[in-house]
Amino acid sequence: MRKSLQLQEEMTREFGACVFDVTLDCEDGAPVGGEAEHAALVVELALNAKPQARVAVRVHPVDHPAFESDIATIAGRAGHRLVHVMLPKVERPEDVERAARALDAAGARALPLQGLIESPAAVHRAFDIAAHPRIQSLSFGLMDFVSAHGGAIPSEGMGVQGQFTHPLVVRAKLEISSACHAHGKVPSHGVVTEFRDQRAFRAAASRAANEFGYTRMWSIHPDQIRSIVELFAPSKNEIHKASQLLRAAEQAEWAPISFDGKLEDRASYRYYWHVLERAHQTGRPLPDEAREWFARSQSNGEI
Protein backbone atom coordinates (compact mmCIF):
# COMPACT_ATOMS: atom_id res chain seq x y z
CA MET A 1 0.00 0.00 0.00
CA ARG A 2 2.84 2.36 0.81
CA LYS A 3 4.53 1.58 -2.52
CA SER A 4 1.30 2.35 -4.39
CA LEU A 5 0.98 5.72 -2.69
CA GLN A 6 4.62 6.49 -3.46
CA LEU A 7 4.10 5.60 -7.14
CA GLN A 8 0.99 7.77 -7.25
CA GLU A 9 2.97 10.71 -5.89
CA GLU A 10 5.75 10.20 -8.45
CA MET A 11 3.34 10.00 -11.40
CA THR A 12 1.40 13.03 -10.17
CA ARG A 13 4.60 15.06 -10.39
CA GLU A 14 5.33 13.63 -13.84
CA PHE A 15 1.87 14.22 -15.36
CA GLY A 16 0.91 17.35 -13.48
CA ALA A 17 -2.29 15.60 -12.36
CA CYS A 18 -3.23 12.63 -10.21
CA VAL A 19 -4.04 10.11 -12.94
CA PHE A 20 -5.02 7.08 -10.86
CA ASP A 21 -6.57 6.28 -7.48
CA VAL A 22 -4.99 4.06 -4.86
CA THR A 23 -7.52 1.76 -3.19
CA LEU A 24 -6.37 0.43 0.17
CA ASP A 25 -7.82 -3.05 0.55
CA CYS A 26 -9.50 -4.38 3.66
CA GLU A 27 -11.41 -7.26 2.08
CA ASP A 28 -8.50 -9.38 0.81
CA GLY A 29 -5.72 -7.34 2.44
CA ALA A 30 -6.67 -7.90 6.08
CA PRO A 31 -5.59 -11.15 7.77
CA VAL A 32 -8.38 -13.16 9.39
CA GLY A 33 -8.64 -11.97 12.94
CA GLY A 34 -6.61 -8.86 12.20
CA GLU A 35 -9.35 -6.78 10.59
CA ALA A 36 -9.33 -4.05 13.25
CA GLU A 37 -5.56 -3.62 13.10
CA HIS A 38 -5.66 -3.46 9.30
CA ALA A 39 -8.41 -0.84 9.39
CA ALA A 40 -6.26 1.24 11.75
CA LEU A 41 -3.34 0.97 9.29
CA VAL A 42 -5.58 2.15 6.45
CA VAL A 43 -6.59 5.17 8.55
CA GLU A 44 -2.92 5.97 9.22
CA LEU A 45 -1.98 5.75 5.53
CA ALA A 46 -4.95 7.84 4.41
CA LEU A 47 -4.31 10.57 6.96
CA ASN A 48 -0.60 10.73 6.12
CA ALA A 49 -1.05 10.77 2.33
CA LYS A 50 -0.03 13.88 0.41
CA PRO A 51 -2.76 16.54 0.03
CA GLN A 52 -3.11 15.90 -3.73
CA ALA A 53 -3.32 12.11 -3.29
CA ARG A 54 -6.48 10.26 -4.31
CA VAL A 55 -6.97 7.53 -1.73
CA ALA A 56 -9.89 5.12 -1.51
CA VAL A 57 -10.62 2.01 0.53
CA ARG A 58 -12.26 -1.32 -0.20
CA VAL A 59 -14.12 -2.45 2.91
CA HIS A 60 -15.53 -5.87 3.70
CA PRO A 61 -18.93 -6.84 2.18
CA VAL A 62 -22.04 -5.70 4.04
CA ASP A 63 -22.69 -9.24 5.38
CA HIS A 64 -19.17 -9.63 6.82
CA PRO A 65 -18.74 -9.26 10.60
CA ALA A 66 -16.08 -6.59 10.07
CA PHE A 67 -18.14 -4.37 7.76
CA GLU A 68 -19.64 -2.07 10.39
CA SER A 69 -16.33 -1.62 12.21
CA ASP A 70 -14.53 -0.96 8.89
CA ILE A 71 -16.89 1.91 8.14
CA ALA A 72 -16.93 3.30 11.68
CA THR A 73 -13.13 3.25 11.97
CA ILE A 74 -12.05 4.28 8.48
CA ALA A 75 -14.84 6.61 7.39
CA GLY A 76 -15.25 7.95 10.89
CA ARG A 77 -11.59 8.92 11.28
CA ALA A 78 -10.37 9.42 7.71
CA GLY A 79 -13.49 9.93 5.61
CA HIS A 80 -12.45 13.47 4.74
CA ARG A 81 -9.27 12.12 3.10
CA LEU A 82 -10.98 9.46 0.98
CA VAL A 83 -12.33 9.91 -2.55
CA HIS A 84 -14.67 6.91 -2.34
CA VAL A 85 -15.44 3.67 -0.56
CA MET A 86 -15.43 0.50 -2.65
CA LEU A 87 -18.17 -1.94 -1.67
CA PRO A 88 -17.44 -5.53 -2.77
CA LYS A 89 -19.97 -8.24 -3.56
CA VAL A 90 -22.90 -5.88 -4.07
CA GLU A 91 -25.94 -8.05 -4.76
CA ARG A 92 -28.83 -5.57 -4.63
CA PRO A 93 -29.62 -1.88 -4.13
CA GLU A 94 -30.38 -2.62 -0.47
CA ASP A 95 -26.68 -3.41 0.06
CA VAL A 96 -25.79 0.05 -1.22
CA GLU A 97 -28.43 1.62 1.01
CA ARG A 98 -27.04 -0.19 4.06
CA ALA A 99 -23.55 1.04 3.28
CA ALA A 100 -24.83 4.58 2.72
CA ARG A 101 -26.53 4.57 6.13
CA ALA A 102 -23.33 3.32 7.76
CA LEU A 103 -21.33 6.12 6.13
CA ASP A 104 -23.88 8.68 7.25
CA ALA A 105 -23.69 7.37 10.81
CA ALA A 106 -19.90 7.70 10.67
CA GLY A 107 -20.18 11.34 9.64
CA ALA A 108 -19.20 10.74 6.00
CA ARG A 109 -22.40 11.85 4.29
CA ALA A 110 -20.63 13.25 1.23
CA LEU A 111 -18.46 10.19 0.59
CA PRO A 112 -19.50 8.32 -2.59
CA LEU A 113 -19.69 4.56 -2.97
CA GLN A 114 -18.36 2.39 -5.75
CA GLY A 115 -19.76 -1.10 -6.20
CA LEU A 116 -18.15 -4.35 -7.25
CA ILE A 117 -20.49 -6.62 -9.25
CA GLU A 118 -19.39 -10.24 -8.80
CA SER A 119 -22.34 -12.60 -9.34
CA PRO A 120 -24.97 -13.42 -12.00
CA ALA A 121 -27.74 -12.08 -9.73
CA ALA A 122 -25.88 -8.80 -9.24
CA VAL A 123 -25.44 -8.45 -13.00
CA HIS A 124 -29.21 -8.95 -13.36
CA ARG A 125 -29.75 -6.04 -10.93
CA ALA A 126 -26.95 -3.83 -12.30
CA PHE A 127 -29.29 -1.11 -13.60
CA ASP A 128 -31.05 -0.83 -10.22
CA ILE A 129 -27.74 -0.75 -8.37
CA ALA A 130 -26.33 1.90 -10.70
CA ALA A 131 -29.46 4.02 -10.17
CA HIS A 132 -28.73 4.47 -6.45
CA PRO A 133 -27.76 8.14 -5.93
CA ARG A 134 -24.79 7.26 -3.71
CA ILE A 135 -23.19 5.01 -6.36
CA GLN A 136 -20.41 6.72 -8.31
CA SER A 137 -19.02 3.76 -10.27
CA LEU A 138 -19.48 0.03 -10.86
CA SER A 139 -16.68 -2.47 -11.44
CA PHE A 140 -16.80 -6.08 -12.63
CA GLY A 141 -15.35 -8.83 -10.44
CA LEU A 142 -14.45 -11.30 -13.16
CA MET A 143 -12.95 -14.17 -11.17
CA ASP A 144 -15.74 -14.34 -8.60
CA PHE A 145 -18.29 -14.07 -11.41
CA VAL A 146 -16.78 -17.04 -13.26
CA SER A 147 -16.45 -19.06 -10.06
CA ALA A 148 -20.11 -18.40 -9.23
CA HIS A 149 -21.09 -20.48 -12.27
CA GLY A 150 -19.85 -23.73 -10.71
CA GLY A 151 -17.65 -24.74 -13.62
CA ALA A 152 -20.12 -23.82 -16.36
CA ILE A 153 -17.65 -21.20 -17.60
CA PRO A 154 -14.21 -22.69 -18.30
CA SER A 155 -11.10 -21.20 -16.71
CA GLU A 156 -10.27 -19.54 -20.04
CA GLY A 157 -13.16 -17.19 -19.28
CA MET A 158 -10.91 -15.53 -16.72
CA GLY A 159 -8.01 -15.15 -19.14
CA VAL A 160 -6.80 -12.20 -21.13
CA GLN A 161 -8.61 -13.37 -24.27
CA GLY A 162 -11.46 -15.56 -23.02
CA GLN A 163 -12.98 -12.83 -20.91
CA PHE A 164 -13.66 -10.89 -24.11
CA THR A 165 -15.15 -13.82 -26.02
CA HIS A 166 -17.13 -16.08 -23.68
CA PRO A 167 -20.80 -15.10 -24.14
CA LEU A 168 -21.75 -15.06 -20.46
CA VAL A 169 -18.76 -12.93 -19.49
CA VAL A 170 -19.24 -10.60 -22.45
CA ARG A 171 -22.92 -10.18 -21.55
CA ALA A 172 -22.04 -9.32 -17.95
CA LYS A 173 -19.48 -6.74 -18.98
CA LEU A 174 -21.87 -5.08 -21.39
CA GLU A 175 -24.72 -5.05 -18.85
CA ILE A 176 -22.55 -3.30 -16.26
CA SER A 177 -21.18 -0.79 -18.75
CA SER A 178 -24.65 -0.05 -20.10
CA ALA A 179 -26.13 0.30 -16.61
CA CYS A 180 -23.49 2.85 -15.70
CA HIS A 181 -23.98 4.91 -18.83
CA ALA A 182 -27.75 4.81 -18.40
CA HIS A 183 -27.45 6.47 -15.00
CA GLY A 184 -24.45 8.73 -15.56
CA LYS A 185 -22.06 6.58 -13.52
CA VAL A 186 -18.51 5.43 -14.31
CA PRO A 187 -17.98 1.86 -15.62
CA SER A 188 -14.62 0.58 -14.40
CA HIS A 189 -13.16 -2.52 -16.02
CA GLY A 190 -11.75 -5.19 -13.74
CA VAL A 191 -8.20 -6.43 -13.50
CA VAL A 192 -6.35 -8.42 -16.13
CA THR A 193 -4.00 -10.77 -14.32
CA GLU A 194 -1.48 -11.25 -17.14
CA PHE A 195 0.89 -8.44 -16.16
CA ARG A 196 4.05 -9.94 -17.68
CA ASP A 197 2.70 -10.05 -21.24
CA GLN A 198 2.40 -6.34 -21.99
CA ARG A 199 1.24 -6.90 -25.54
CA ALA A 200 -1.68 -9.07 -24.43
CA PHE A 201 -2.52 -6.71 -21.59
CA ARG A 202 -2.54 -3.66 -23.85
CA ALA A 203 -4.83 -5.46 -26.30
CA ALA A 204 -7.22 -6.27 -23.46
CA ALA A 205 -7.21 -2.70 -22.12
CA SER A 206 -7.83 -1.36 -25.60
CA ARG A 207 -10.84 -3.64 -26.06
CA ALA A 208 -12.24 -2.64 -22.68
CA ALA A 209 -12.03 1.03 -23.63
CA ASN A 210 -12.99 0.93 -27.29
CA GLU A 211 -15.41 -2.01 -27.58
CA PHE A 212 -17.00 -2.46 -24.16
CA GLY A 213 -17.54 1.16 -23.16
CA TYR A 214 -15.42 1.23 -20.00
CA THR A 215 -13.88 4.57 -19.09
CA ARG A 216 -11.65 3.41 -16.24
CA MET A 217 -9.76 0.21 -15.43
CA TRP A 218 -8.21 -1.46 -12.41
CA SER A 219 -4.56 -2.45 -12.35
CA ILE A 220 -3.19 -5.44 -10.47
CA HIS A 221 0.49 -4.53 -10.91
CA PRO A 222 2.36 -1.18 -11.17
CA ASP A 223 3.62 -2.10 -14.66
CA GLN A 224 0.02 -1.89 -15.95
CA ILE A 225 -0.71 1.67 -14.85
CA ARG A 226 1.02 3.60 -17.62
CA SER A 227 -0.58 1.43 -20.29
CA ILE A 228 -4.04 1.99 -18.80
CA VAL A 229 -3.55 5.76 -18.63
CA GLU A 230 -2.30 5.84 -22.21
CA LEU A 231 -4.96 3.58 -23.72
CA PHE A 232 -7.90 5.19 -21.92
CA ALA A 233 -6.75 8.69 -22.85
CA PRO A 234 -7.68 10.31 -26.18
CA SER A 235 -5.01 10.54 -28.86
CA LYS A 236 -3.29 13.79 -29.84
CA ASN A 237 -5.38 13.92 -33.01
CA GLU A 238 -8.63 13.47 -31.07
CA ILE A 239 -7.64 16.22 -28.63
CA HIS A 240 -6.71 18.59 -31.46
CA LYS A 241 -9.95 17.95 -33.35
CA ALA A 242 -12.07 18.36 -30.22
CA SER A 243 -10.40 21.63 -29.35
CA GLN A 244 -10.72 23.06 -32.86
CA LEU A 245 -14.33 21.96 -33.27
CA LEU A 246 -15.43 23.35 -29.92
CA ARG A 247 -13.67 26.63 -30.57
CA ALA A 248 -15.60 26.95 -33.85
CA ALA A 249 -18.83 26.03 -32.06
CA GLU A 250 -18.20 28.61 -29.34
CA GLN A 251 -17.65 31.29 -31.98
CA ALA A 252 -21.00 30.29 -33.51
CA GLU A 253 -22.59 30.59 -30.04
CA TRP A 254 -23.21 26.82 -30.04
CA ALA A 255 -25.44 26.84 -33.11
CA PRO A 256 -24.96 24.01 -35.65
CA ILE A 257 -21.80 24.39 -37.76
CA SER A 258 -20.07 22.81 -40.73
CA PHE A 259 -16.70 21.34 -39.71
CA ASP A 260 -14.49 19.32 -42.08
CA GLY A 261 -17.48 18.94 -44.40
CA LYS A 262 -19.78 17.50 -41.72
CA LEU A 263 -22.71 18.95 -39.82
CA GLU A 264 -21.98 19.27 -36.10
CA ASP A 265 -24.42 20.31 -33.38
CA ARG A 266 -24.93 20.13 -29.62
CA ALA A 267 -24.93 16.32 -29.54
CA SER A 268 -21.45 16.15 -31.05
CA TYR A 269 -20.34 19.13 -28.98
CA ARG A 270 -21.06 17.09 -25.84
CA TYR A 271 -19.08 14.18 -27.25
CA TYR A 272 -16.02 16.29 -27.98
CA TRP A 273 -16.23 17.99 -24.60
CA HIS A 274 -16.02 14.52 -23.04
CA VAL A 275 -12.88 13.90 -25.14
CA LEU A 276 -11.28 16.98 -23.60
CA GLU A 277 -12.43 15.94 -20.13
CA ARG A 278 -10.71 12.57 -20.52
CA ALA A 279 -7.58 14.30 -21.76
CA HIS A 280 -7.64 16.63 -18.76
CA GLN A 281 -8.16 13.76 -16.29
CA THR A 282 -5.33 11.69 -17.74
CA GLY A 283 -2.77 14.48 -17.79
CA ARG A 284 -2.61 14.85 -21.58
CA PRO A 285 -1.22 18.14 -22.98
CA LEU A 286 -4.09 20.47 -23.90
CA PRO A 287 -4.23 23.41 -26.35
CA ASP A 288 -4.35 26.86 -24.77
CA GLU A 289 -8.07 27.37 -25.43
CA ALA A 290 -8.92 24.02 -23.81
CA ARG A 291 -6.91 24.90 -20.70
CA GLU A 292 -8.80 28.19 -20.55
CA TRP A 293 -12.14 26.35 -20.74
CA PHE A 294 -11.20 24.08 -17.85
CA ALA A 295 -9.90 26.98 -15.78
CA ARG A 296 -13.17 28.82 -16.42
CA SER A 297 -15.29 25.75 -15.61
CA GLN A 298 -13.38 25.06 -12.39
CA SER A 299 -13.74 28.67 -11.24
CA ASN A 300 -17.50 28.40 -11.85
CA GLY A 301 -17.67 25.07 -10.00
CA GLU A 302 -18.84 23.18 -13.08
CA ILE A 303 -16.31 20.34 -12.96
MOPENOR-V601137 format. One record per backbone hydrogen bond with DSSP energy under -0.5 kcal/mol. CO is the residue of the C=O (numbers start at 0). NH is the residue of the N-H. E is the energy in kcal/mol with one decimal. If there is no record, write none. Layout:
BEGIN
co={CO | CO}
nh={NH | NH}
e={E | E}
END
This chain:
BEGIN
co={0 | 1 | 2 | 3 | 4 | 5 | 6 | 7 | 8 | 9 | 10 | 11 | 16 | 20 | 21 | 21 | 23 | 23 | 25 | 30 | 33 | 34 | 35 | 36 | 37 | 38 | 39 | 40 | 41 | 42 | 43 | 44 | 45 | 49 | 52 | 53 | 54 | 55 | 56 | 56 | 57 | 57 | 58 | 60 | 63 | 65 | 66 | 67 | 68 | 69 | 69 | 70 | 70 | 72 | 73 | 74 | 77 | 78 | 80 | 83 | 84 | 84 | 85 | 85 | 86 | 91 | 91 | 92 | 93 | 94 | 95 | 96 | 97 | 98 | 99 | 100 | 101 | 102 | 103 | 107 | 111 | 112 | 112 | 113 | 114 | 114 | 115 | 115 | 116 | 118 | 119 | 120 | 122 | 124 | 125 | 126 | 127 | 128 | 131 | 133 | 135 | 136 | 137 | 138 | 138 | 139 | 140 | 141 | 142 | 143 | 145 | 145 | 146 | 148 | 151 | 153 | 154 | 155 | 158 | 160 | 161 | 161 | 165 | 166 | 167 | 168 | 169 | 170 | 171 | 172 | 173 | 174 | 175 | 176 | 177 | 178 | 179 | 179 | 180 | 184 | 185 | 185 | 186 | 186 | 186 | 187 | 188 | 192 | 195 | 196 | 197 | 198 | 199 | 200 | 201 | 202 | 203 | 204 | 205 | 206 | 206 | 207 | 215 | 220 | 221 | 221 | 223 | 224 | 225 | 226 | 227 | 228 | 229 | 234 | 235 | 236 | 237 | 238 | 239 | 240 | 241 | 242 | 243 | 244 | 245 | 246 | 247 | 248 | 249 | 251 | 256 | 256 | 258 | 261 | 263 | 264 | 265 | 266 | 267 | 268 | 269 | 270 | 271 | 272 | 273 | 274 | 275 | 276 | 277 | 278 | 279 | 286 | 287 | 288 | 289 | 290 | 291 | 292 | 293 | 294 | 295 | 296 | 296 | 297}
nh={4 | 5 | 6 | 7 | 8 | 9 | 10 | 11 | 12 | 13 | 14 | 15 | 18 | 22 | 23 | 55 | 25 | 57 | 29 | 33 | 37 | 38 | 39 | 40 | 41 | 42 | 43 | 44 | 45 | 46 | 47 | 48 | 48 | 52 | 54 | 21 | 82 | 23 | 58 | 85 | 25 | 26 | 87 | 63 | 66 | 69 | 70 | 71 | 72 | 73 | 74 | 74 | 75 | 76 | 77 | 78 | 80 | 81 | 54 | 56 | 86 | 113 | 58 | 87 | 115 | 94 | 95 | 96 | 97 | 98 | 99 | 100 | 101 | 102 | 103 | 104 | 105 | 107 | 106 | 110 | 84 | 135 | 136 | 86 | 116 | 138 | 89 | 117 | 140 | 122 | 123 | 124 | 125 | 128 | 129 | 130 | 131 | 131 | 134 | 112 | 185 | 114 | 187 | 116 | 140 | 141 | 144 | 145 | 146 | 147 | 148 | 150 | 149 | 151 | 153 | 156 | 157 | 158 | 162 | 163 | 164 | 165 | 169 | 170 | 171 | 172 | 173 | 174 | 175 | 176 | 177 | 178 | 179 | 180 | 181 | 182 | 182 | 184 | 183 | 186 | 137 | 187 | 188 | 214 | 215 | 139 | 217 | 194 | 197 | 200 | 201 | 202 | 203 | 204 | 205 | 206 | 207 | 208 | 209 | 210 | 211 | 213 | 188 | 223 | 224 | 225 | 227 | 228 | 229 | 230 | 231 | 232 | 232 | 238 | 239 | 240 | 241 | 242 | 243 | 244 | 245 | 246 | 247 | 248 | 249 | 250 | 251 | 253 | 252 | 254 | 258 | 263 | 261 | 258 | 256 | 268 | 269 | 270 | 271 | 272 | 273 | 274 | 275 | 276 | 277 | 278 | 279 | 280 | 281 | 283 | 282 | 290 | 291 | 292 | 293 | 294 | 295 | 296 | 297 | 298 | 299 | 301 | 302 | 300}
e={-2.0 | -2.2 | -2.5 | -2.3 | -2.0 | -2.2 | -2.6 | -2.0 | -1.7 | -1.7 | -2.7 | -1.8 | -0.9 | -0.5 | -0.7 | -3.0 | -0.5 | -2.6 | -1.1 | -2.6 | -2.2 | -2.4 | -2.0 | -1.8 | -2.3 | -2.1 | -2.1 | -2.6 | -2.6 | -2.6 | -1.6 | -0.6 | -0.8 | -1.8 | -0.7 | -2.3 | -2.4 | -2.8 | -0.7 | -3.2 | -2.9 | -0.8 | -0.6 | -2.0 | -1.8 | -2.6 | -2.3 | -2.6 | -2.6 | -2.8 | -0.6 | -1.2 | -1.3 | -1.4 | -2.8 | -1.3 | -1.9 | -1.1 | -0.6 | -1.2 | -0.5 | -2.7 | -1.7 | -0.7 | -2.3 | -1.4 | -1.0 | -2.3 | -2.2 | -2.1 | -2.6 | -2.3 | -2.0 | -2.3 | -2.4 | -2.4 | -1.3 | -2.9 | -1.5 | -1.2 | -1.9 | -3.3 | -0.7 | -3.7 | -0.6 | -2.7 | -1.9 | -0.6 | -3.4 | -2.1 | -2.0 | -1.3 | -1.5 | -2.5 | -2.8 | -1.2 | -0.5 | -1.4 | -1.5 | -2.5 | -2.1 | -2.6 | -2.9 | -3.1 | -0.5 | -1.2 | -2.1 | -2.7 | -2.4 | -1.9 | -1.6 | -0.5 | -1.8 | -1.6 | -0.5 | -2.2 | -2.2 | -1.6 | -1.6 | -1.8 | -1.5 | -2.7 | -2.9 | -2.6 | -1.8 | -2.5 | -2.4 | -2.5 | -2.2 | -2.4 | -2.8 | -2.5 | -2.1 | -2.3 | -2.3 | -1.1 | -0.7 | -3.0 | -0.8 | -0.6 | -1.8 | -0.6 | -0.6 | -1.8 | -1.3 | -0.9 | -2.6 | -1.8 | -1.3 | -2.4 | -2.8 | -1.9 | -2.0 | -2.7 | -2.4 | -1.9 | -2.4 | -2.0 | -2.9 | -2.4 | -1.5 | -2.3 | -2.8 | -2.1 | -1.1 | -0.5 | -2.2 | -2.6 | -2.4 | -2.9 | -2.2 | -0.6 | -0.6 | -2.4 | -2.5 | -2.6 | -2.6 | -2.3 | -2.5 | -2.9 | -2.3 | -1.9 | -2.1 | -2.3 | -2.5 | -2.0 | -1.3 | -3.3 | -1.7 | -1.3 | -0.5 | -2.9 | -1.5 | -2.8 | -2.4 | -2.3 | -2.2 | -1.5 | -2.6 | -2.0 | -2.0 | -1.6 | -1.8 | -2.3 | -2.5 | -2.0 | -2.6 | -2.5 | -1.5 | -2.6 | -1.1 | -2.2 | -2.2 | -2.0 | -2.2 | -2.4 | -2.5 | -2.8 | -2.7 | -1.9 | -1.3 | -3.0 | -0.5 | -1.0}
END
